[in-house]
């Protein structure tokens, strides 16, 4: 656990070298299949995009006459990722039972806390290469239907 500025603590998953290698391999297979479905306005944790791009997009919207920019941080988002929803959404895009089993095993892996393995049934640990992609899949691929309904332009930064 690492301390946060508000006094709470954030879980940090530090995968073993082998786990990191497997997660990176999964990411390299999954990202090209899933990333194109994400919103064009989503910048966080995507290849070739960064937080600075989100800031530039927000500035462009302001220069185009928009008056408000809102920064949203989803509290404890990574801690609340529902494993079943992620797996269900992946199954709709990936027709490979072996890949799905590997992702499920990664999601279900316990976390060592004070030398004791703690079971996890919810969340994806921050710290592994695959976590941001799975969080974005959970959040319906970064799409913001509410913003579209309201006629807003959404710009994603660091978060999922």
Secondary structure, 3 states (H helix, E strand, C coil): CEECCCCCEECECCCCHHHHHHHHHHHHHHHHHHHHHCCCCCCCCCCCCCHHHHHHHHHHHHHCCCCCCCCCCCCCCHHHCEHHHHHHHHHCCCCCHHHHHHHHHHHHCCEEECCEEECCCECCCECCCCHHHHHHHHCHHHCCHHHHHCCCCCCCCCCC
